[in-house]
Amino acid sequence: MYELKAQGMISSAHFLREYAGKCRHLHGHNWKVQVTIAAAELDNLGMVADFGAVKQRLNDFLSPMDHCCLNDLEYFKTHNPTTENIARHVFEGFSAAVAPIVVRQVEVWESEAASVIYRG
């Protein structure tokens, strides 16, 4: 099994609804988003997928989440914009965007010291 990893970045604000701590207030992060795609076989060029194409598609997917308040986006009106829910949203949406490529996992860092991995 081969795995390919690509990263993107977004800068966005959010606040956590019904949270008692300081993150209930509007604040921002520079989120690092890493997707891992997998394939048992390589294509005729010997690749899982073209890195440039995967990175471009990831950036295209992340673009609506960049420089905004995540709470204003449709998905996060019904899902609290926690790092966990961001990872799940990226996994599900990016999986649909790159099908039939298989997304193995998505890791989202909200800081250098804190990240979440979501596997479907």
N, CA, C and O atoms as CSV, one atom per row, in Angstrom:
chain,resi,resn,atom,element,x,y,z
A,1,MET,N,N,0.853,-1.183,0.000
A,1,MET,CA,C,0.000,0.000,0.000
A,1,MET,C,C,0.890,1.235,0.000
A,1,MET,O,O,1.841,1.332,0.776
A,2,TYR,N,N,0.572,2.168,-0.872
A,2,TYR,CA,C,1.285,3.439,-0.953
A,2,TYR,C,C,0.423,4.531,-0.335
A,2,TYR,O,O,-0.802,4.503,-0.449
A,3,GLU,N,N,1.066,5.490,0.319
A,3,GLU,CA,C,0.363,6.647,0.853
A,3,GLU,C,C,1.068,7.919,0.396
A,3,GLU,O,O,2.296,8.004,0.416
A,4,LEU,N,N,0.295,8.883,-0.007
A,4,LEU,CA,C,0.795,10.182,-0.425
A,4,LEU,C,C,0.189,11.213,0.521
A,4,LEU,O,O,-1.002,11.160,0.826
A,5,LYS,N,N,1.020,12.156,0.985
A,5,LYS,CA,C,0.538,13.203,1.886
A,5,LYS,C,C,0.746,14.555,1.227
A,5,LYS,O,O,1.786,14.813,0.621
A,6,ALA,N,N,-0.253,15.410,1.353
A,6,ALA,CA,C,-0.175,16.779,0.850
A,6,ALA,C,C,-0.734,17.706,1.918
A,6,ALA,O,O,-1.649,17.346,2.658
A,7,GLN,N,N,-0.165,18.911,1.985
A,7,GLN,CA,C,-0.579,19.864,3.011
A,7,GLN,C,C,-1.077,21.158,2.398
A,7,GLN,O,O,-0.643,21.576,1.325
A,8,GLY,N,N,-1.994,21.771,3.110
A,8,GLY,CA,C,-2.481,23.100,2.780
A,8,GLY,C,C,-2.588,23.906,4.059
A,8,GLY,O,O,-2.464,23.363,5.157
A,9,MET,N,N,-2.817,25.199,3.915
A,9,MET,CA,C,-2.930,26.102,5.060
A,9,MET,C,C,-4.149,26.987,4.871
A,9,MET,O,O,-4.470,27.395,3.755
A,10,ILE,N,N,-4.817,27.275,5.967
A,10,ILE,CA,C,-5.868,28.284,5.973
A,10,ILE,C,C,-5.709,29.119,7.233
A,10,ILE,O,O,-5.260,28.630,8.269
A,11,SER,N,N,-6.078,30.358,7.128
A,11,SER,CA,C,-6.156,31.255,8.281
A,11,SER,C,C,-7.615,31.624,8.430
A,11,SER,O,O,-8.212,32.205,7.524
A,12,SER,N,N,-8.192,31.287,9.573
A,12,SER,CA,C,-9.597,31.593,9.779
A,12,SER,C,C,-9.890,31.790,11.252
A,12,SER,O,O,-9.134,31.376,12.131
A,13,ALA,N,N,-11.008,32.434,11.482
A,13,ALA,CA,C,-11.494,32.671,12.835
A,13,ALA,C,C,-12.620,31.696,13.135
A,13,ALA,O,O,-13.233,31.127,12.232
A,14,HIS,N,N,-12.874,31.519,14.415
A,14,HIS,CA,C,-14.031,30.724,14.844
A,14,HIS,C,C,-14.278,31.000,16.317
A,14,HIS,O,O,-13.466,31.630,16.995
A,15,PHE,N,N,-15.401,30.521,16.791
A,15,PHE,CA,C,-15.701,30.503,18.220
A,15,PHE,C,C,-16.500,29.249,18.484
A,15,PHE,O,O,-17.252,28.793,17.624
A,16,LEU,N,N,-16.342,28.692,19.663
A,16,LEU,CA,C,-17.008,27.439,20.004
A,16,LEU,C,C,-18.282,27.727,20.785
A,16,LEU,O,O,-18.247,28.276,21.886
A,17,ARG,N,N,-19.390,27.348,20.197
A,17,ARG,CA,C,-20.688,27.541,20.845
A,17,ARG,C,C,-20.813,26.601,22.042
A,17,ARG,O,O,-20.363,25.455,22.004
A,18,GLU,N,N,-21.432,27.111,23.103
A,18,GLU,CA,C,-21.731,26.343,24.316
A,18,GLU,C,C,-20.474,25.822,25.011
A,18,GLU,O,O,-20.534,24.826,25.732
A,19,TYR,N,N,-19.352,26.479,24.804
A,19,TYR,CA,C,-18.090,26.098,25.442
A,19,TYR,C,C,-17.818,27.061,26.584
A,19,TYR,O,O,-17.973,28.271,26.419
A,20,ALA,N,N,-17.418,26.549,27.732
A,20,ALA,CA,C,-17.240,27.393,28.915
A,20,ALA,C,C,-15.894,28.114,28.950
A,20,ALA,O,O,-15.747,29.094,29.680
A,21,GLY,N,N,-14.921,27.656,28.188
A,21,GLY,CA,C,-13.586,28.252,28.237
A,21,GLY,C,C,-13.439,29.459,27.336
A,21,GLY,O,O,-14.407,29.934,26.742
A,22,LYS,N,N,-12.208,29.949,27.243
A,22,LYS,CA,C,-11.958,31.183,26.490
A,22,LYS,C,C,-12.195,31.031,24.985
A,22,LYS,O,O,-12.352,32.035,24.290
A,23,CYS,N,N,-12.223,29.810,24.475
A,23,CYS,CA,C,-12.459,29.604,23.039
A,23,CYS,C,C,-13.906,29.864,22.640
A,23,CYS,O,O,-14.261,29.737,21.468
A,24,ARG,N,N,-14.740,30.225,23.606
A,24,ARG,CA,C,-16.106,30.621,23.261
A,24,ARG,C,C,-16.111,31.993,22.592
A,24,ARG,O,O,-17.093,32.384,21.961
A,25,HIS,N,N,-15.004,32.719,22.737
A,25,HIS,CA,C,-14.860,34.034,22.116
A,25,HIS,C,C,-14.224,33.898,20.738
A,25,HIS,O,O,-13.449,32.975,20.488
A,26,LEU,N,N,-14.554,34.810,19.865
A,26,LEU,CA,C,-13.981,34.832,18.527
A,26,LEU,C,C,-12.454,34.924,18.613
A,26,LEU,O,O,-11.904,35.792,19.292
A,27,HIS,N,N,-11.788,34.004,17.906
A,27,HIS,CA,C,-10.321,33.987,17.846
A,27,HIS,C,C,-9.919,33.290,16.556
A,27,HIS,O,O,-10.766,32.728,15.862
A,28,GLY,N,N,-8.647,33.322,16.236
A,28,GLY,CA,C,-8.211,32.746,14.968
A,28,GLY,C,C,-7.057,31.784,15.105
A,28,GLY,O,O,-6.381,31.720,16.132
A,29,HIS,N,N,-6.852,31.030,14.024
A,29,HIS,CA,C,-5.755,30.067,13.926
A,29,HIS,C,C,-5.197,30.101,12.507
A,29,HIS,O,O,-5.891,30.465,11.557
A,30,ASN,N,N,-3.958,29.723,12.388
A,30,ASN,CA,C,-3.375,29.369,11.097
A,30,ASN,C,C,-3.371,27.851,11.064
A,30,ASN,O,O,-2.457,27.206,11.580
A,31,TRP,N,N,-4.396,27.294,10.455
A,31,TRP,CA,C,-4.600,25.845,10.441
A,31,TRP,C,C,-3.717,25.210,9.376
A,31,TRP,O,O,-3.651,25.691,8.245
A,32,LYS,N,N,-3.040,24.127,9.744
A,32,LYS,CA,C,-2.338,23.294,8.759
A,32,LYS,C,C,-3.212,22.066,8.545
A,32,LYS,O,O,-3.650,21.431,9.504
A,33,VAL,N,N,-3.460,21.740,7.295
A,33,VAL,CA,C,-4.328,20.611,6.940
A,33,VAL,C,C,-3.519,19.644,6.082
A,33,VAL,O,O,-2.999,20.019,5.031
A,34,GLN,N,N,-3.420,18.406,6.532
A,34,GLN,CA,C,-2.703,17.382,5.772
A,34,GLN,C,C,-3.660,16.273,5.400
A,34,GLN,O,O,-4.347,15.720,6.259
A,35,VAL,N,N,-3.706,15.945,4.113
A,35,VAL,CA,C,-4.513,14.823,3.654
A,35,VAL,C,C,-3.571,13.690,3.268
A,35,VAL,O,O,-2.492,13.920,2.722
A,36,THR,N,N,-3.991,12.479,3.556
A,36,THR,CA,C,-3.252,11.272,3.165
A,36,THR,C,C,-4.144,10.478,2.237
A,36,THR,O,O,-5.254,10.091,2.604
A,37,ILE,N,N,-3.654,10.236,1.028
A,37,ILE,CA,C,-4.385,9.388,0.089
A,37,ILE,C,C,-3.615,8.092,-0.089
A,37,ILE,O,O,-2.400,8.052,0.103
A,38,ALA,N,N,-4.322,7.037,-0.456
A,38,ALA,CA,C,-3.708,5.714,-0.516
A,38,ALA,C,C,-4.082,5.001,-1.804
A,38,ALA,O,O,-5.140,5.233,-2.389
A,39,ALA,N,N,-3.177,4.124,-2.225
A,39,ALA,CA,C,-3.423,3.280,-3.400
A,39,ALA,C,C,-2.599,2.006,-3.268
A,39,ALA,O,O,-1.449,2.034,-2.830
A,40,ALA,N,N,-3.197,0.911,-3.647
A,40,ALA,CA,C,-2.480,-0.361,-3.643
A,40,ALA,C,C,-1.586,-0.490,-4.872
A,40,ALA,O,O,-0.565,-1.178,-4.849
A,41,GLU,N,N,-1.988,0.184,-5.942
A,41,GLU,CA,C,-1.255,0.113,-7.210
A,41,GLU,C,C,-0.852,1.510,-7.649
A,41,GLU,O,O,-1.509,2.495,-7.312
A,42,LEU,N,N,0.228,1.583,-8.400
A,42,LEU,CA,C,0.668,2.848,-8.974
A,42,LEU,C,C,0.104,3.000,-10.378
A,42,LEU,O,O,-0.236,2.012,-11.029
A,43,ASP,N,N,0.005,4.245,-10.843
A,43,ASP,CA,C,-0.470,4.462,-12.205
A,43,ASP,C,C,0.639,4.124,-13.198
A,43,ASP,O,O,1.704,3.656,-12.798
A,44,ASN,N,N,0.401,4.355,-14.478
A,44,ASN,CA,C,1.377,3.956,-15.503
A,44,ASN,C,C,2.668,4.775,-15.434
A,44,ASN,O,O,3.665,4.401,-16.051
A,45,LEU,N,N,2.663,5.885,-14.691
A,45,LEU,CA,C,3.887,6.674,-14.489
A,45,LEU,C,C,4.635,6.267,-13.226
A,45,LEU,O,O,5.724,6.771,-12.951
A,46,GLY,N,N,4.043,5.350,-12.459
A,46,GLY,CA,C,4.660,4.937,-11.205
A,46,GLY,C,C,4.299,5.843,-10.038
A,46,GLY,O,O,5.075,5.975,-9.092
A,47,MET,N,N,3.115,6.474,-10.099
A,47,MET,CA,C,2.674,7.402,-9.056
A,47,MET,C,C,1.354,6.951,-8.431
A,47,MET,O,O,0.541,6.282,-9.069
A,48,VAL,N,N,1.163,7.334,-7.169
A,48,VAL,CA,C,-0.159,7.230,-6.556
A,48,VAL,C,C,-1.056,8.276,-7.208
A,48,VAL,O,O,-2.171,7.972,-7.632
A,49,ALA,N,N,-0.568,9.493,-7.283
A,49,ALA,CA,C,-1.243,10.619,-7.932
A,49,ALA,C,C,-0.205,11.715,-8.095
A,49,ALA,O,O,0.839,11.682,-7.444
A,50,ASP,N,N,-0.476,12.668,-8.941
A,50,ASP,CA,C,0.430,13.786,-9.151
A,50,ASP,C,C,0.357,14.725,-7.943
A,50,ASP,O,O,-0.715,15.234,-7.617
A,51,PHE,N,N,1.509,14.958,-7.272
A,51,PHE,CA,C,1.535,15.825,-6.089
A,51,PHE,C,C,0.935,17.192,-6.391
A,51,PHE,O,O,0.128,17.707,-5.617
A,52,GLY,N,N,1.332,17.778,-7.521
A,52,GLY,CA,C,0.848,19.106,-7.877
A,52,GLY,C,C,-0.657,19.149,-8.017
A,52,GLY,O,O,-1.299,20.100,-7.570
A,53,ALA,N,N,-1.226,18.125,-8.638
A,53,ALA,CA,C,-2.679,18.077,-8.820
A,53,ALA,C,C,-3.392,17.897,-7.477
A,53,ALA,O,O,-4.426,18.519,-7.237
A,54,VAL,N,N,-2.846,17.054,-6.608
A,54,VAL,CA,C,-3.470,16.833,-5.299
A,54,VAL,C,C,-3.403,18.116,-4.475
A,54,VAL,O,O,-4.392,18.498,-3.850
A,55,LYS,N,N,-2.256,18.782,-4.466
A,55,LYS,CA,C,-2.123,20.026,-3.705
A,55,LYS,C,C,-3.071,21.104,-4.242
A,55,LYS,O,O,-3.672,21.844,-3.462
A,56,GLN,N,N,-3.206,21.194,-5.556
A,56,GLN,CA,C,-4.110,22.187,-6.140
A,56,GLN,C,C,-5.554,21.904,-5.761
A,56,GLN,O,O,-6.298,22.822,-5.418
A,57,ARG,N,N,-5.953,20.643,-5.820
A,57,ARG,CA,C,-7.330,20.291,-5.465
A,57,ARG,C,C,-7.586,20.526,-3.981
A,57,ARG,O,O,-8.683,20.931,-3.596
A,58,LEU,N,N,-6.575,20.272,-3.142
A,58,LEU,CA,C,-6.718,20.542,-1.713
A,58,LEU,C,C,-6.873,22.044,-1.486
A,58,LEU,O,O,-7.755,22.470,-0.741
A,59,ASN,N,N,-6.031,22.840,-2.116
A,59,ASN,CA,C,-6.133,24.296,-1.963
A,59,ASN,C,C,-7.473,24.814,-2.462
A,59,ASN,O,O,-8.058,25.712,-1.856
A,60,ASP,N,N,-7.964,24.254,-3.564
A,60,ASP,CA,C,-9.280,24.645,-4.075
A,60,ASP,C,C,-10.378,24.311,-3.062
A,60,ASP,O,O,-11.289,25.109,-2.843
A,61,PHE,N,N,-10.285,23.132,-2.450
A,61,PHE,CA,C,-11.285,22.735,-1.465
A,61,PHE,C,C,-11.219,23.632,-0.228
A,61,PHE,O,O,-12.255,24.023,0.310
A,62,LEU,N,N,-10.011,23.958,0.221
A,62,LEU,CA,C,-9.844,24.748,1.439
A,62,LEU,C,C,-10.157,26.228,1.244
A,62,LEU,O,O,-10.442,26.928,2.215
A,63,SER,N,N,-10.110,26.706,0.024
A,63,SER,CA,C,-10.251,28.129,-0.260
A,63,SER,C,C,-11.460,28.799,0.413
A,63,SER,O,O,-11.302,29.892,0.958
A,64,PRO,N,N,-12.650,28.201,0.401
A,64,PRO,CA,C,-13.790,28.863,1.063
A,64,PRO,C,C,-13.625,28.978,2.585
A,64,PRO,O,O,-14.336,29.757,3.220
A,65,MET,N,N,-12.709,28.223,3.169
A,65,MET,CA,C,-12.487,28.255,4.613
A,65,MET,C,C,-11.379,29.235,5.002
A,65,MET,O,O,-11.110,29.432,6.187
A,66,ASP,N,N,-10.744,29.843,4.015
A,66,ASP,CA,C,-9.606,30.728,4.269
A,66,ASP,C,C,-10.084,32.169,4.456
A,66,ASP,O,O,-10.923,32.660,3.701
A,67,HIS,N,N,-9.540,32.832,5.467
A,67,HIS,CA,C,-9.831,34.239,5.760
A,67,HIS,C,C,-11.330,34.507,5.897
A,67,HIS,O,O,-11.894,35.391,5.252
A,68,CYS,N,N,-11.940,33.715,6.753
A,68,CYS,CA,C,-13.360,33.895,7.060
A,68,CYS,C,C,-13.580,33.485,8.510
A,68,CYS,O,O,-12.664,33.025,9.191
A,69,CYS,N,N,-14.802,33.660,8.959
A,69,CYS,CA,C,-15.209,33.096,10.245
A,69,CYS,C,C,-15.888,31.772,9.933
A,69,CYS,O,O,-16.938,31.748,9.291
A,70,LEU,N,N,-15.304,30.678,10.379
A,70,LEU,CA,C,-15.841,29.351,10.057
A,70,LEU,C,C,-17.298,29.200,10.477
A,70,LEU,O,O,-18.064,28.500,9.815
A,71,ASN,N,N,-17.685,29.846,11.562
A,71,ASN,CA,C,-19.064,29.745,12.041
A,71,ASN,C,C,-20.070,30.221,11.004
A,71,ASN,O,O,-21.237,29.831,11.051
A,72,ASP,N,N,-19.633,31.059,10.068
A,72,ASP,CA,C,-20.534,31.586,9.038
A,72,ASP,C,C,-20.754,30.611,7.883
A,72,ASP,O,O,-21.686,30.793,7.101
A,73,LEU,N,N,-19.920,29.587,7.761
A,73,LEU,CA,C,-20.053,28.625,6.671
A,73,LEU,C,C,-21.187,27.647,6.970
A,73,LEU,O,O,-21.433,27.305,8.127
A,74,GLU,N,N,-21.867,27.206,5.928
A,74,GLU,CA,C,-23.060,26.370,6.085
A,74,GLU,C,C,-22.812,25.148,6.979
A,74,GLU,O,O,-23.603,24.881,7.883
A,75,TYR,N,N,-21.726,24.403,6.737
A,75,TYR,CA,C,-21.455,23.190,7.513
A,75,TYR,C,C,-21.335,23.497,9.005
A,75,TYR,O,O,-21.804,22.729,9.846
A,76,PHE,N,N,-20.701,24.625,9.323
A,76,PHE,CA,C,-20.432,24.933,10.724
A,76,PHE,C,C,-21.579,25.687,11.406
A,76,PHE,O,O,-21.469,26.067,12.572
A,77,LYS,N,N,-22.661,25.896,10.686
A,77,LYS,CA,C,-23.865,26.413,11.330
A,77,LYS,C,C,-24.543,25.310,12.130
A,77,LYS,O,O,-25.264,25.585,13.090
A,78,THR,N,N,-24.308,24.047,11.728
A,78,THR,CA,C,-24.904,22.912,12.442
A,78,THR,C,C,-23.865,22.031,13.129
A,78,THR,O,O,-24.225,21.114,13.867
A,79,HIS,N,N,-22.583,22.296,12.895
A,79,HIS,CA,C,-21.486,21.562,13.540
A,79,HIS,C,C,-20.565,22.583,14.187
A,79,HIS,O,O,-20.064,23.480,13.509
A,80,ASN,N,N,-20.339,22.462,15.475
A,80,ASN,CA,C,-19.436,23.384,16.153
A,80,ASN,C,C,-18.065,23.328,15.458
A,80,ASN,O,O,-17.572,22.231,15.197
A,81,PRO,N,N,-17.441,24.460,15.155
A,81,PRO,CA,C,-16.187,24.443,14.391
A,81,PRO,C,C,-14.966,24.079,15.236
A,81,PRO,O,O,-13.998,24.835,15.320
A,82,THR,N,N,-15.039,22.914,15.854
A,82,THR,CA,C,-13.896,22.375,16.590
A,82,THR,C,C,-12.882,21.827,15.583
A,82,THR,O,O,-13.211,21.603,14.418
A,83,THR,N,N,-11.679,21.619,16.031
A,83,THR,CA,C,-10.676,21.021,15.156
A,83,THR,C,C,-11.137,19.646,14.685
A,83,THR,O,O,-10.883,19.259,13.544
A,84,GLU,N,N,-11.815,18.906,15.566
A,84,GLU,CA,C,-12.339,17.590,15.206
A,84,GLU,C,C,-13.338,17.680,14.053
A,84,GLU,O,O,-13.262,16.907,13.097
A,85,ASN,N,N,-14.273,18.626,14.146
A,85,ASN,CA,C,-15.268,18.768,13.087
A,85,ASN,C,C,-14.672,19.339,11.805
A,85,ASN,O,O,-15.145,19.026,10.712
A,86,ILE,N,N,-13.656,20.159,11.923
A,86,ILE,CA,C,-12.967,20.650,10.722
A,86,ILE,C,C,-12.311,19.468,10.005
A,86,ILE,O,O,-12.412,19.350,8.784
A,87,ALA,N,N,-11.643,18.599,10.754
A,87,ALA,CA,C,-10.990,17.433,10.149
A,87,ALA,C,C,-12.014,16.538,9.452
A,87,ALA,O,O,-11.771,16.062,8.344
A,88,ARG,N,N,-13.142,16.311,10.090
A,88,ARG,CA,C,-14.177,15.468,9.474
A,88,ARG,C,C,-14.742,16.127,8.217
A,88,ARG,O,O,-14.937,15.462,7.199
A,89,HIS,N,N,-15.001,17.419,8.285
A,89,HIS,CA,C,-15.524,18.159,7.131
A,89,HIS,C,C,-14.561,18.072,5.950
A,89,HIS,O,O,-14.987,17.831,4.821
A,90,VAL,N,N,-13.273,18.265,6.202
A,90,VAL,CA,C,-12.283,18.178,5.125
A,90,VAL,C,C,-12.232,16.754,4.589
A,90,VAL,O,O,-12.200,16.556,3.375
A,91,PHE,N,N,-12.223,15.762,5.468
A,91,PHE,CA,C,-12.181,14.362,5.026
A,91,PHE,C,C,-13.354,14.062,4.095
A,91,PHE,O,O,-13.160,13.551,2.992
A,92,GLU,N,N,-14.557,14.374,4.536
A,92,GLU,CA,C,-15.739,14.036,3.747
A,92,GLU,C,C,-15.795,14.833,2.439
A,92,GLU,O,O,-16.069,14.270,1.378
A,93,GLY,N,N,-15.540,16.114,2.515
A,93,GLY,CA,C,-15.621,16.949,1.322
A,93,GLY,C,C,-14.520,16.688,0.328
A,93,GLY,O,O,-14.766,16.625,-0.877
A,94,PHE,N,N,-13.293,16.534,0.825
A,94,PHE,CA,C,-12.172,16.281,-0.077
A,94,PHE,C,C,-12.285,14.887,-0.687
A,94,PHE,O,O,-11.937,14.694,-1.852
A,95,SER,N,N,-12.766,13.917,0.083
A,95,SER,CA,C,-12.984,12.571,-0.458
A,95,SER,C,C,-13.926,12.622,-1.644
A,95,SER,O,O,-13.675,11.982,-2.666
A,96,ALA,N,N,-15.003,13.376,-1.519
A,96,ALA,CA,C,-15.957,13.503,-2.623
A,96,ALA,C,C,-15.322,14.224,-3.811
A,96,ALA,O,O,-15.603,13.891,-4.962
A,97,ALA,N,N,-14.470,15.204,-3.536
A,97,ALA,CA,C,-13.862,16.010,-4.601
A,97,ALA,C,C,-12.837,15.231,-5.415
A,97,ALA,O,O,-12.642,15.521,-6.595
A,98,VAL,N,N,-12.172,14.240,-4.801
A,98,VAL,CA,C,-11.099,13.518,-5.507
A,98,VAL,C,C,-11.460,12.082,-5.859
A,98,VAL,O,O,-10.618,11.350,-6.381
A,99,ALA,N,N,-12.696,11.660,-5.587
A,99,ALA,CA,C,-13.097,10.286,-5.915
A,99,ALA,C,C,-12.789,10.014,-7.384
A,99,ALA,O,O,-13.023,10.883,-8.224
A,100,PRO,N,N,-12.278,8.849,-7.710
A,100,PRO,CA,C,-12.192,7.622,-6.929
A,100,PRO,C,C,-10.913,7.474,-6.101
A,100,PRO,O,O,-10.673,6.410,-5.531
A,101,ILE,N,N,-10.094,8.520,-6.027
A,101,ILE,CA,C,-8.919,8.456,-5.147
A,101,ILE,C,C,-9.401,8.233,-3.721
A,101,ILE,O,O,-10.395,8.823,-3.298
A,102,VAL,N,N,-8.698,7.383,-2.982
A,102,VAL,CA,C,-9.088,7.037,-1.618
A,102,VAL,C,C,-8.342,7.925,-0.622
A,102,VAL,O,O,-7.113,7.911,-0.561
A,103,VAL,N,N,-9.103,8.697,0.157
A,103,VAL,CA,C,-8.516,9.492,1.233
A,103,VAL,C,C,-8.455,8.611,2.468
A,103,VAL,O,O,-9.479,8.113,2.935
A,104,ARG,N,N,-7.269,8.422,2.988
A,104,ARG,CA,C,-7.062,7.554,4.152
A,104,ARG,C,C,-7.330,8.314,5.448
A,104,ARG,O,O,-7.989,7.797,6.349
A,105,GLN,N,N,-6.814,9.551,5.542
A,105,GLN,CA,C,-7.009,10.328,6.761
A,105,GLN,C,C,-6.759,11.804,6.471
A,105,GLN,O,O,-6.157,12.178,5.465
A,106,VAL,N,N,-7.246,12.618,7.393
A,106,VAL,CA,C,-6.986,14.054,7.373
A,106,VAL,C,C,-6.493,14.428,8.756
A,106,VAL,O,O,-7.086,14.036,9.761
A,107,GLU,N,N,-5.402,15.189,8.811
A,107,GLU,CA,C,-4.898,15.712,10.070
A,107,GLU,C,C,-4.952,17.230,9.996
A,107,GLU,O,O,-4.514,17.834,9.018
A,108,VAL,N,N,-5.496,17.836,11.046
A,108,VAL,CA,C,-5.607,19.288,11.126
A,108,VAL,C,C,-4.910,19.753,12.392
A,108,VAL,O,O,-5.205,19.277,13.488
A,109,TRP,N,N,-3.980,20.691,12.231
A,109,TRP,CA,C,-3.288,21.312,13.365
A,109,TRP,C,C,-3.895,22.681,13.592
A,109,TRP,O,O,-4.009,23.475,12.659
A,110,GLU,N,N,-4.290,22.969,14.846
A,110,GLU,CA,C,-4.729,24.317,15.181
A,110,GLU,C,C,-3.579,25.119,15.759
A,110,GLU,O,O,-3.659,26.342,15.875
A,111,SER,N,N,-2.504,24.421,16.121
A,111,SER,CA,C,-1.274,25.062,16.589
A,111,SER,C,C,-0.146,24.062,16.361
A,111,SER,O,O,-0.388,22.930,15.941
A,112,GLU,N,N,1.061,24.473,16.634
A,112,GLU,CA,C,2.208,23.561,16.472
A,112,GLU,C,C,2.142,22.393,17.441
A,112,GLU,O,O,2.766,21.357,17.212
A,113,ALA,N,N,1.386,22.554,18.528
A,113,ALA,CA,C,1.365,21.540,19.576
A,113,ALA,C,C,0.062,20.755,19.659
A,113,ALA,O,O,-0.070,19.883,20.517
A,114,ALA,N,N,-0.912,21.046,18.782
A,114,ALA,CA,C,-2.216,20.389,18.915
A,114,ALA,C,C,-2.800,20.083,17.540
A,114,ALA,O,O,-2.956,20.970,16.701
A,115,SER,N,N,-3.122,18.795,17.326
A,115,SER,CA,C,-3.727,18.381,16.061
A,115,SER,C,C,-4.744,17.275,16.307
A,115,SER,O,O,-4.777,16.646,17.364
A,116,VAL,N,N,-5.571,17.064,15.290
A,116,VAL,CA,C,-6.583,16.003,15.299
A,116,VAL,C,C,-6.459,15.229,14.004
A,116,VAL,O,O,-6.252,15.815,12.941
A,117,ILE,N,N,-6.585,13.916,14.087
A,117,ILE,CA,C,-6.645,13.050,12.917
A,117,ILE,C,C,-8.044,12.475,12.802
A,117,ILE,O,O,-8.605,11.979,13.779
A,118,TYR,N,N,-8.610,12.546,11.591
A,118,TYR,CA,C,-9.904,11.911,11.322
A,118,TYR,C,C,-9.716,10.890,10.215
A,118,TYR,O,O,-9.160,11.192,9.159
A,119,ARG,N,N,-10.187,9.676,10.472
A,119,ARG,CA,C,-10.220,8.612,9.481
A,119,ARG,C,C,-11.664,8.172,9.335
A,119,ARG,O,O,-12.346,7.935,10.331
A,120,GLY,N,N,-12.130,8.062,8.112
A,120,GLY,CA,C,-13.527,7.692,7.881
A,120,GLY,C,C,-13.815,6.248,8.136
A,120,GLY,O,O,-14.953,5.808,7.978
